[in-house]
Every structure is written in C-alpha cells, then in structure tokens.
Amino acid sequence: MSTIFVVNESPGIAPQDATTATERRCAATPATVKKLKLANASILVERGAGTLSGYQDSEYEEAGAQLVDDRAAAIQSADIILYVSRPTASDVEALSAGKLVIGHLDPFFQQPLIEQLTAKNVSLLSMEMIPRTTRSQKMDALSSQTNLAGYVMVMEAVQQLPTILPMMMTPSGTIKPAKVFIIGAGVAGLQAIATAKRLGASVLAFDTREVVAEQVESLGAKFLKINLGETGQTKDGYANALTEEQMQKQKDGQKQAIAESDIVITTAQLFGRKPPVIVTKDMLAEMKPGSVVVDMAAENGGNVEGSEGGKVVDVNGVKVVGTGNWANQVSTDASAMYSNNVFNLLDEYWDKEKGDFLLDFEDDILTACVIAHDGSVRSEMLQKHYQA
C-alpha cells in the first residue's frame, strides 16, 4: 500500500522557505482524500494544509487522513508527495530515491531544482506537462487553473477601474459600457471574455489563431482580424511563436483597440518559453488615464512593457496589474479543481488491489508528464531546453 503525503504550502503555516509566499491552495481536499482511501491508499496530510482554502483539519481526519506535524519525517516515509507548486529547499534535503513528487514543478524555469531532484533519483511528475488530449482532460490542471485565472483577471481589473462595466440608463444620464480588449483566446482568454460579457462590458478579442474566432463570437464578443499570414497552433492547441515581422503586424493592428479600451487583458504565453511583449509603453501612453491593463504573464517576463510580477504599477496614469498566481485568489474552488485533476491522474494508473501507482511509460500521458525517473531527465523537450 502506497502512502501519499499532502504538503502544506500556505503562508504563515508552511516552512519559511516555501516556494511562494502567497500560496493558499492545497493539492487535496477531504473529498479526494476519501476517494483515495477507498482506493486503498494511506494518506498523510500536513496540519493546516487546507486551512486557507476553507478545508479544516478535522474534515481531513473524518475523510480518513492522518494529520502530521513533522513535514520532513512525512516526506521520508511517504511514497508519493503532492504539491500545488514544488518542493522547498528543506524538502529536497528530506527527499530520497524512489519517491514520486507531483506538482506544478515549472520545469522550464526551475532547471537547478529539477536537476537536483533528478540526481537524488526522485521521480518527477509535472502537472504542466500533461498533454491536451481528450483522454487527459480530466487531469489537465493547467487548463483548470487558467480557466479560473481568466475569471480572476477580469475581477481584478474591475477592482482597479474607476468606472463600471455595464451600460446604465438613469435619470442623471446614460453610462456607456466599458470597452474590454482581450489578447489571446485560449482557456484563460475565453473565460475572461465570458466573464466580461456577463458583467455587461463591450468586449473585443484577438488571437493569432483565426480558428478561434468562432469561439470568441459565440461568447458575444467581437473578433479583431489582423492579417498575420500563416500562424497556426501546436498539436496541443498552443499558438505558434510569431516571426518578428508578424509581431510588428500584430502590434500595429491592435494599437487602436488598446488606445480605445478601458481594460486590456493579455494572456499570450508560449509553452516553455519567455512570453512575447505585445503591449509596449507607447501603446500604454495612448490609453486614457484610469485605464487598466492586466498582464497574465508578468511573473515570467510579461506581455506588457513595464509590468512587474507580483505588483500593480502605475505607468503614466494606467494601472498595469501583474499580481499573478491568479487562481490562488479563489483558492477554495482552485483547490477543489486541482485536487480532482490530481485524483483523476492517480486513479487512472492506480492498482486498487495493491494500493500502488503504476508508472507505465508505454502510456502517452505519463510519457509526457513524468519528466524525470531513474536518475535522468526523461522529457525530450526539457533535455533540449536544458542543453540550449
């Protein structure tokens, strides 16, 4: 029977070297603990792991988990360690060969950590690397969390905007609906479009993949057409990187839309690479004072010139929001969705009789997301990235 340890990553409760000072989510809920117990797993939960997501220690105990205070000892005794993010420095010291670590390991930007864990012969399963296929939808944590991010970014913009979003007709006069321009119509962008429309805004959207225009319009938004030539998308549905000429065409084509908008939300990210800068300071200078720009990619370099990861900055009267970790702001729902993704992943490869997780490298999903095993980095994509 395998032992699964759920780590507490919450600020003020987790160790001082926690990977992020603002993490409120948890990798398991009482509901998923109960399901794992039924699958013949032994569950350890670090005390306080779900507190900031609204899940009490007593609920985990009632679901069949054993609460623990000694994190290092739990890591040493467990077979599988569950994170929302990734191990801390002290966790790395406690980990030993044969353990399976599951979380958002950020492998493209955390090379030293990945190599350190790989050298300790720890198996690493990165939730970001789960492929976007029909069979893996129920495990796709990247999509579940960015879906919530799309909602949160709109709400964050509303908090910063000095006007309302919907049209309002009153005896004092008519207030026109706010104009919202969303750049990128992937999972986050489509949710942002839907949220802004529900709040009554006039929404315009752009994506380098014209194939998504129908999805944008089905949500009631208008699609901005810019002729970029051949663009397309990867087999996983991500937009291909643009050439310098195409990038300039995009900037020129969206400049007026940005200037006329009350809110601009950028969601352009390239998987495993630094995000493109698509909103420059000269574009911000054309926006009305009081306008808001939300940069989803601020923590990894940013889509917006002048944005800062983890901060809201003022650029000539325009609020540029780069606070990041968006799903963290709705941690109860984010934890519920993420924990279901993790459970579905474990359940797919779980031997219920033995109570063990089976690493099947003939399986396309595990081949993609298990990035290290037996002392070596398995992912060809990561190998090329690390050698570049």
C-alpha positions in Angstrom: 0.0 0.0 0.0 1.4 3.4 -1.1 1.5 6.3 1.3 0.5 9.7 -0.1 1.6 12.9 1.7 -0.2 16.2 1.1 2.1 19.1 1.8 1.0 22.4 3.5 2.2 25.3 1.3 0.2 28.1 3.0 1.8 31.3 4.1 2.4 31.7 7.8 1.8 28.0 8.2 4.3 26.4 5.9 8.1 26.5 6.4 9.9 29.7 5.9 11.5 28.6 2.6 8.1 27.9 0.9 8.3 28.3 -2.8 5.8 31.1 -2.9 4.8 33.4 0.0 1.2 33.7 -1.2 0.1 30.1 -2.0 -3.3 29.4 -0.5 -4.3 26.3 -2.5 -4.0 22.7 -1.4 -3.3 19.6 -3.5 -6.1 17.5 -1.9 -9.5 18.2 -0.4 -11.4 16.0 2.1 -13.4 14.7 -0.8 -10.4 13.5 -2.8 -8.8 12.1 0.4 -11.9 10.0 0.9 -11.7 8.7 -2.7 -8.0 7.9 -2.3 -8.8 5.9 0.9 -11.4 3.9 -0.9 -8.7 3.1 -3.5 -6.6 1.5 -0.7 -4.1 4.4 -0.2 -2.7 5.6 3.1 -3.0 9.4 3.4 -0.9 11.8 5.4 -1.9 15.5 5.5 0.3 18.2 7.0 -1.6 20.1 9.6 -3.1 23.3 8.2 -2.7 22.3 4.5 -6.3 23.2 3.6 -7.0 26.0 6.1 -6.6 28.9 3.7 -8.8 27.1 1.1 -11.6 26.6 3.6 -10.9 23.0 4.4 -10.4 22.2 8.1 -8.0 19.7 9.6 -11.0 17.9 11.2 -12.5 17.3 7.8 -9.4 15.6 6.6 -9.4 13.4 9.6 -13.0 12.5 9.1 -12.2 11.6 5.5 -9.6 9.1 6.7 -6.3 11.1 6.6 -3.7 11.1 9.4 -2.6 14.6 10.3 1.1 15.2 10.7 3.3 18.0 12.1 6.7 16.7 11.2 7.0 17.5 7.5 10.5 16.1 6.9 9.5 12.8 8.6 6.3 12.6 6.4 8.3 13.2 3.2 10.8 10.5 4.3 8.0 7.9 4.9 5.7 8.7 2.0 5.9 7.1 -1.4 4.0 10.0 -3.2 4.3 13.7 -2.2 1.6 16.1 -3.5 2.2 19.8 -4.1 0.4 22.6 -5.7 3.8 24.1 -6.6 7.1 22.3 -5.9 9.5 21.2 -3.2 11.2 23.8 -1.0 15.0 23.6 -0.2 14.4 21.8 3.1 12.0 19.3 1.3 14.7 18.5 -1.2 17.0 17.5 1.7 14.3 15.2 3.1 13.5 13.5 -0.3 15.2 10.2 -1.1 15.4 7.8 -4.1 12.2 6.2 -5.3 9.8 8.9 -4.2 7.3 10.3 -6.7 6.8 14.1 -6.5 3.7 15.6 -8.2 3.0 19.3 -8.6 3.4 22.4 -10.8 7.2 22.0 -11.0 7.7 24.8 -13.5 10.5 22.7 -15.2 11.4 25.1 -17.9 12.3 27.9 -15.4 13.4 25.7 -12.5 16.3 23.8 -14.1 18.6 23.7 -11.0 15.8 22.3 -8.8 14.8 19.7 -11.4 18.4 18.6 -11.9 19.0 18.5 -8.1 15.9 16.2 -7.6 16.8 14.1 -10.6 20.3 13.5 -9.2 18.6 12.2 -6.0 16.8 9.6 -8.1 13.4 11.1 -7.3 10.6 10.6 -10.0 9.0 13.9 -11.0 5.6 14.3 -12.4 4.9 17.9 -13.7 1.3 18.8 -13.9 2.0 21.5 -16.5 3.3 18.8 -18.9 0.1 16.8 -19.1 -0.8 16.7 -22.8 -4.0 18.4 -24.0 -5.8 15.3 -25.3 -9.3 14.1 -24.9 -8.3 11.3 -22.5 -6.3 13.6 -20.3 -8.9 16.4 -20.0 -9.9 15.3 -16.5 -6.3 15.5 -15.4 -5.4 18.8 -17.1 -4.6 21.1 -14.2 -3.0 23.8 -16.4 -6.4 24.3 -18.0 -8.5 24.1 -14.8 -6.3 26.7 -13.1 -6.0 29.1 -16.1 -9.8 28.9 -16.5 -10.1 30.3 -13.1 -7.4 32.8 -13.8 -9.4 34.2 -16.7 -12.3 35.0 -14.3 -10.0 36.4 -11.6 -8.2 38.8 -14.0 -11.4 40.4 -15.1 -12.5 40.8 -11.4 -9.0 42.3 -10.6 -9.4 44.8 -13.4 -12.9 45.8 -12.2 -11.4 46.5 -8.8 -8.8 48.8 -10.3 -11.1 50.6 -12.8 -12.7 53.9 -11.7 -15.8 53.2 -13.8 -18.4 50.4 -14.0 -18.6 47.8 -16.8 -22.3 47.7 -17.8 -24.3 50.3 -19.6 -26.6 52.1 -17.1 -29.5 54.3 -18.1 -30.5 56.6 -15.3 -32.4 60.0 -14.9 -29.0 61.5 -14.4 -27.8 60.3 -17.8 -26.6 57.2 -19.6 -23.3 55.5 -18.8 -21.8 53.7 -21.7 -20.5 50.1 -21.3 -16.8 49.8 -20.6 -14.6 48.6 -23.5 -12.6 45.5 -22.8 -9.9 44.1 -25.1 -8.6 40.6 -24.5 -5.5 39.5 -26.3 -5.3 35.7 -26.5 -8.3 33.4 -26.7 -7.0 30.3 -25.1 -8.6 28.8 -22.0 -7.9 31.9 -19.8 -8.9 34.4 -22.6 -12.2 32.7 -23.4 -13.1 32.7 -19.7 -12.1 36.4 -19.4 -14.3 37.1 -22.4 -17.3 35.3 -20.9 -16.9 37.0 -17.6 -16.5 40.5 -19.0 -19.6 39.9 -21.2 -21.6 38.7 -18.2 -20.7 41.9 -16.4 -22.1 43.9 -19.3 -18.9 45.2 -21.0 -18.4 45.6 -24.7 -15.7 43.0 -25.5 -13.2 42.8 -28.3 -10.7 39.9 -28.6 -7.7 38.9 -30.7 -5.8 35.7 -31.2 -3.1 34.8 -33.6 -5.2 31.7 -34.4 -8.1 32.8 -36.5 -9.6 29.3 -35.9 -10.8 30.5 -32.5 -12.8 33.5 -33.9 -16.0 31.4 -33.9 -15.5 30.6 -30.2 -14.9 34.3 -29.4 -18.1 35.3 -31.3 -20.1 32.6 -29.7 -19.5 34.3 -26.4 -20.9 37.6 -27.7 -17.6 39.3 -28.3 -16.2 40.7 -31.5 -13.0 39.3 -33.0 -10.3 41.7 -34.2 -8.9 40.5 -37.5 -5.3 41.2 -38.2 -3.7 39.6 -41.3 -0.5 38.0 -39.9 -0.1 35.4 -42.7 0.5 31.8 -41.7 0.4 31.3 -37.9 -1.4 28.1 -36.7 -1.1 26.2 -33.5 0.8 23.3 -31.9 -0.7 19.8 -31.6 -1.6 20.7 -28.0 -3.6 23.8 -29.1 -1.0 26.4 -28.2 -0.3 29.3 -30.5 2.9 29.1 -32.5 5.6 31.7 -31.9 5.3 34.6 -34.4 8.2 35.9 -36.5 9.4 39.5 -35.8 7.5 40.7 -38.9 4.3 39.1 -37.7 4.8 40.5 -34.2 5.1 44.0 -35.6 1.9 43.5 -37.7 0.1 42.4 -34.5 1.3 45.4 -32.6 0.3 47.8 -35.4 -3.1 46.1 -35.8 -4.1 46.2 -32.2 -2.7 49.7 -31.3 -6.0 51.5 -31.9 -8.0 48.8 -30.0 -5.7 49.2 -27.0 -6.0 53.0 -27.1 -9.8 52.9 -27.1 -10.1 50.3 -24.3 -10.8 50.8 -20.6 -9.4 47.4 -19.8 -6.8 45.3 -21.7 -6.1 41.8 -20.6 -3.1 39.9 -22.1 -3.0 36.1 -21.9 -0.3 35.4 -24.5 2.1 32.7 -23.3 4.4 30.3 -25.2 4.7 26.9 -23.6 8.2 26.6 -22.1 9.4 29.9 -23.4 9.5 33.6 -22.3 6.2 35.3 -23.3 6.2 37.8 -26.1 5.9 41.5 -25.3 2.8 42.6 -27.2 1.8 45.8 -25.4 4.6 48.5 -25.4 4.9 51.7 -23.4 4.0 53.8 -26.4 0.7 51.9 -26.6 0.1 52.5 -22.9 0.7 56.2 -23.4 -2.2 56.3 -25.8 -4.7 54.9 -23.3 -6.9 57.1 -21.1 -5.8 57.8 -17.6 -7.5 55.4 -15.2 -7.4 52.6 -17.7 -6.3 49.1 -16.6 -4.0 46.6 -18.2 -3.8 43.1 -16.7 -0.7 41.1 -17.7 -1.2 37.4 -17.1 2.4 36.6 -18.0 4.0 39.2 -15.7 5.7 36.7 -13.4 7.5 35.0 -16.4 8.7 38.2 -18.2 5.4 39.8 -19.2 3.3 40.6 -22.2 3.3 44.3 -21.2 6.3 46.6 -21.2 6.7 48.0 -17.7 4.7 45.3 -15.9 6.2 43.8 -12.7 5.5 40.3 -11.4 3.5 40.4 -8.1 2.8 44.1 -8.3 0.3 46.7 -9.6 2.3 49.6 -11.1 1.2 53.0 -12.5 2.5 53.8 -16.0 1.5 57.4 -16.9 -1.9 57.0 -15.2 -2.6 53.5 -16.5 -2.7 50.7 -13.9 -0.7 47.7 -15.0 -1.6 44.6 -13.0 0.9 41.8 -12.8 0.0 40.3 -9.4 0.0 36.7 -10.8 -0.9 33.4 -9.2 -4.4 34.3 -10.3 -6.2 31.0 -9.3 -4.8 31.4 -5.8 -7.3 34.3 -5.2 -10.2 31.8 -5.5 -8.4 29.1 -3.5 -11.4 27.1 -2.5 -12.6 26.4 -6.0 -9.0 26.2 -7.3 -8.1 23.6 -4.7 -11.2 21.6 -5.5 -10.4 21.6 -9.2 -6.7 20.9 -8.8 -7.3 18.1 -6.3 -9.7 16.5 -8.7 -7.1 16.7 -11.5 -4.6 15.0 -9.2 -7.0 12.3 -8.1 -8.0 11.6 -11.7 -4.4 11.2 -12.6 -3.6 8.9 -9.8 -6.8 6.9 -10.3 -6.1 6.3 -14.0 -2.9 4.4 -13.1 -3.8 3.1 -9.7 -3.7 -0.6 -8.8 -6.6 -0.8 -6.3 -5.7 -4.2 -5.0 -2.1 -3.4 -4.2 -2.8 0.3 -3.5 0.0 1.4 -5.8 0.6 4.0 -8.5 1.9 2.3 -11.7 4.4 4.2 -13.8 3.6 2.9 -17.3 6.0 4.5 -19.8 4.1 3.0 -22.7 1.3 5.4 -21.9 1.3 8.7 -23.8 0.2 10.8 -20.8 2.8 9.5 -18.4 5.5 9.7 -21.1 4.7 13.4 -21.4 4.3 14.4 -17.8 6.8 12.2 -15.9 9.8 14.4 -16.6 12.4 12.6 -14.6 12.9 9.0 -13.5 15.7 6.6 -12.5 18.2 9.4 -12.2 17.7 11.1 -15.6 15.5 13.7 -17.3 13.1 11.8 -19.5 11.4 14.6 -21.3 13.0 15.2 -24.7 11.6 18.7 -24.7 13.3 19.5 -21.4 16.5 17.9 -22.5 16.7 20.2 -25.5 15.8 23.2 -23.4 18.4 22.5 -20.8 21.1 21.9 -23.4 20.3 25.1 -25.3 
